[in-house]
Amino acid sequence: MQRLWLIILLTFIIGGHIAMWTSDMPRDLALRLTLINAAGWGVILIPAWLVSKWAAAHQRRSDPQSRT
């Protein structure tokens, strides 16, 4: 389910960038806004993904059924 929400979010982000680039906005402004937006989303999504991986690893390690 988490993967579905990530795909939906990325679709909206990419769709917004495509809409911005196909508008009559000056290209230098579109490029600047795209880079700022992509960096901002990277700052949000990459740490969230890493924390989820870290939490999953600790969950597996502390799960008593996973120990044999």
C-alpha positions in Angstrom: 0.0 0.0 0.0 2.9 2.3 0.8 4.3 1.8 -2.7 1.0 2.8 -4.2 0.9 6.1 -2.4 4.5 6.8 -3.4 3.7 6.1 -7.0 0.7 8.4 -6.8 2.8 11.2 -5.2 5.5 10.9 -7.8 2.9 10.9 -10.6 1.5 14.2 -9.3 5.0 15.7 -8.9 6.1 14.7 -12.4 2.7 15.8 -13.8 3.1 19.2 -12.2 6.6 19.6 -13.7 5.3 18.6 -17.1 2.5 21.1 -16.8 4.9 23.8 -15.8 7.2 23.1 -18.7 4.4 23.1 -21.3 3.0 26.4 -20.1 4.1 29.8 -21.4 6.4 30.3 -18.4 10.0 31.4 -19.3 12.3 28.4 -19.6 14.9 29.8 -17.2 12.2 30.3 -14.5 10.8 26.8 -15.2 14.2 25.3 -14.9 14.9 27.1 -11.6 11.6 26.1 -10.1 12.0 22.5 -11.2 15.4 22.3 -9.6 14.1 23.8 -6.3 11.1 21.6 -6.3 13.0 18.4 -7.0 15.6 19.2 -4.3 12.8 20.0 -1.8 11.1 16.7 -2.5 14.4 14.9 -2.4 15.0 16.3 1.1 11.6 15.1 2.2 11.3 11.7 0.5 14.9 10.3 0.8 15.1 10.6 4.6 11.6 9.2 5.0 12.5 6.2 2.9 15.7 5.6 4.8 13.9 5.8 8.1 11.3 3.3 6.9 14.1 0.9 5.9 15.8 1.4 9.2 12.6 0.7 11.1 11.9 -2.4 9.1 15.4 -3.7 9.9 14.9 -3.1 13.6 11.4 -4.7 13.5 12.8 -7.9 11.9 15.6 -8.0 14.4 13.3 -7.6 17.5 10.6 -10.0 16.2 10.8 -13.2 18.3 9.3 -15.3 15.6 12.1 -14.4 13.1 14.7 -16.0 15.5 15.4 -19.6 14.9 
